[in-house]
Amino acid sequence: MTKKEKFYDLLKKDYVVLDGGMGTMLQASGMKVGETPEMLNITNPELIQSIHEKYYEAGSDIVYANTFGANEYKLEECGHSVEELITAGIEIAKKARDKVNKNGLVALDLGPIGILLEPTGVLSFEAAYDMYARCVKAGASAGADLVVFETMTDLLDIKAAILAAKENSDLPILATMTFEQNLRTFTGCSISAFGLTVSGLDVDAIGINCSLGPKELEPVISELSKWTNKPLCLKPNAGLPDPKTNLYNVTALGFAGYMKDLRKYGIKIYGGCCGTTPEFIKEVTNMLKENGNIQREYVEIKAAVCSPTKTVVIDEPRVVGERINPTGKKIFQEALKNKNMEYILGQALEQTNAGADILDVNVGVPGINEVEMMVDTVKSLQSVVDVPLQIDSTDPKVIEAALRVYNGRPLVNSVNGEEESLKNILPIVKKYGGAIIGLALDENGIPKKGDDRVKIAKKIMDRCVSIGIDKKDIYIDCLTLTVSAEQEGCRETLKALSKVKNELGLKTILGVSNISFGLPNRVLVNHIFLTMALQSGLDLCIINPNIPEMMGAVMAYKVLACHDLNSVNYVAKYANMPKLKTVAVDNTGNSGNNVVTTSINLNDKKGNYEISDLSYAVKKGLKKEGADITRELLSKFDSMDIVNKALIPALDDIGAEFEKGTLFLPQLIMGASVASAAFEVIKENMQQNGSQKVSKGKIVIATVKGDVHDIGKNIVKVLLENYGFEVIDLGKDVPYEDVVNAIRDNDVHLCGLSALMTTTLVSMKETIELIRKNNLDCKVMVGGAVLTPEYAKEIDADFYAADAKESVDIARRVLG
Amino acid sequence: MEKIILDPIDKKEALRYLGYRNTKLDDNILSLIDECEERVRQIATPRYVYKVFDFEEKEDGIILEDTNLYMKGNSITNHLKNCEKAIGIAVTIGEGIDREIRVLSHTNLAKSVVFDAFASACVEQVCEKVEDILRKEFKGLNMTFRFGIGYGDLSLSYQKNFIKVLDATRKIGINVGTTDMMIPTKSVTAIIGLTSKEIPRMNRNCRDCNLNGNCNIQKSGNRCM
């Protein structure tokens, strides 16, 4: 019998009982707090074995080996390897099992690594995967019957762990996370996101452990039971601890009593966490023996996609933002080639602020490594936006790479009716548990007739279902054709959409903008078509959410179709809408939403700005006005005049005031941001006129390895850019070699390093050493709260910058 | 465990962190300040954990009993002189704050800086509230000031083990990375001495601080405590 069969055999029982606390037992036997418990597998195996035996005797079907923290990060200083401690741990548990309960199972127990993953922490997904893989391999070869991941708080962490287990062993997996009373983990992960994502990864059982007592965990297990059909596990603490004495407040009998009430949620696997002892397990076993368990019914799970913090249920029309896509956009293509993540993040935040529920992400442009770019983009986007993403690529390799690192449950765009596509895409969607978009086309192209598109949709559906992808996770795109070329095409698309929805019972998705290609006043056609599609049953609208008419069509539809109850969202959005004098719509498909102007005194001069007005806007931190004035000024003045007569003097002034202390930091930054917005306008203008870029020189900046504080570095960047320097920003936690490579590859002569902690000054020193060792003709300036001019000298920096203003002075001196 | 309800955050304190020196502020800065004050309170999830230890005084430091934590340094030894017990505390306002700072740094840099300062002032407020709770809890006893891990000559390298001893990762979600930095970043760890004796009132001071002579707050003529 394989390990999996053995586990499923056990699940056939009415109920399965786990063990209780290990740490609790160890501390009771005198282990000092702060010690590495896994060391006892070597130093006192008898103690560990006796605890396992007590649990088996109390009724445990499965005990967790003493391996919770046996990963290479936590064991770093203990003098034993991961393999040694895990092998010993599993062996001890097996001995106890053979002695007491021959049918019992032994679990390799793994908790979180102990350092947080990016973006909050510094551990990469890939490094976390490797650490878990090492543990799993050791556990599997030592003869564990299953692997348990428990006390997890970060969804991406548990995803790395699950993939490591699946790809490095055949062991069944029980995955449990730890939720607080607010129904979130410490990192903000919701129960629905956990249920959707981890069930999608196809673990063998799923559940909740630690943090609270059984009574407090009722809402948690109740919620989880709505988001998964996997066998459920509950392993609560012995109530809540008294902060003073650290003793838990629920007795063994009381614990079993609460667990009895919780059977109604269809729990299959019962156990105890912190504060519980063999006595608790005995009471739980007795309770189940006496009362029997309550088996779970199949639950209909809602169609949804998610990030850790946001679950989007597709039970009403939702907006998919289409802007992260380089097709036909020169600036975007440029940004991708230069790996300008800032630009892409800007596009993302603009769309989420406009109300996008999901963001489509396409980074395919010739001449770049799309796999790498997609992975970087997904990671960066998820560090700032909380909406779920829609991974958009034609290359299965790109899709798989993105699905691996995606935190949550994404949509995949797309598969189509072609054999090649079905064969390549569906298995990876199944493996990572995503939802899939199916395009109603095949090797013969897009069928003219709607009914033929429905046939392809049916084929895609059948193939999905046969591979194990649920029907509710399929979204069919019936494809929009250009109405100016094929006028009947619109009717066919809508007919197909309606049939896919009503006859096949699938969800639908549609990009609408193509409809109006070649027509004037495109927004008008687009939003009317969108309304027609909504009426035909459209679920996901791929649109540009920044266009008010498009978002407006969705908002209004939701009122009329009774999705937006009492028009709450509609009113919230439009109640305070300023009256527009004109609705300017041009024929490029962009509507003019720039009619609302500001209320400052500059208003009076509209259309008649002077250079001095721009200086004023910079000094007062008026960002929007700054950009508007610049646009105006460009019609009368040379762009270099605007830079040299308005922007630079204004920046010098606020810099000087900052030095004197008459202006404080946020004001300096606000001014700098206005100047940035003005430069942005000038840059666009120059690009259109085909003028040369002006650069005063390149500067590499980075927050050093191990340090994730980057506010200071960001301020420096904005100021340097304002003064015309080209900044290559390597970000935070930057490896030494990356700094060296960036300097060498870009022929850079000034580098700025930032560190905010005494412990990361060492990394700063190492980085400088490596720069020197490589004989680069590059000066180094350093800054950061804990740094002193003396220390800067000591670590061989060329300059110490006390603040952002000084870094500009240094750059001017070095690069002229 | 008593729940912490946040009061409005001390604006003066937050501005002091930004090096503010009583200059006149425009309306747009003032409204930015108000927005940040409110937003920090909205996002912050104050949590704390504490544990009372017996400790053993060694020549070069102290050992917290029943733990493997041997903290060396003159300043911590001095701090706990005359005390019978030591309370270890860890406080955080959660990871949502870090995320918001990250988002703001892409959308509004000035706001991210002000928000960051208010978040620091917020965690300070939570620390004070925790001290109030402890004072109630240990009525009749005297408490020293909060001695932060990393303060004076107490090395920051004890951070990882201190968090472990307080079980603060599991209980309130504080993690310590390879550089001994806590995540969520707006977190505080400290040791408070507890005694039945009268103790001279000691405060934190610039002299024992690692930033002494290189501190922006000091330069602007203020003090952080």
Interface residues (C-beta under 8 A of the other chain):
Chain A: K32 V33 G34 E35 P112 G114 I115 L116 P119 T120 G121 V122 L123 T151 T153 T178 N182 T185 F186 T187 G188 C210 S211 L240 P243 K244 N246 C274 E342 L345 G346 L349 S383 V384 V385 K620 G621 L622 G661 T662 L663 F664 L665 P666 Q667 I669 M670 A672 S673 G706 D707 V708 H709 D710 I711 N714 I715 V718 M757 T758 T759 T760 S763 A785 V786 L787 T788
Chain B: M1 L15 L18 G19 Y20 R21 T23 L25 D26 N28 I29 L32 T45 V49 Y50 K51 V52 D66 T67 N68 L69 G94 E95 G96 D98 R99 I101 R102 V103 S105 H106 T107 N108 L109 A110 K111 S112 V113 V114 D116 E137 G150 L156 S157 N161 K164 V165 D167 T169 R170 I172 G173 N175 V176 G177 T178 T179 D180 M181 I183 P184 T185 N210 L211 G213 N214 N216 S220
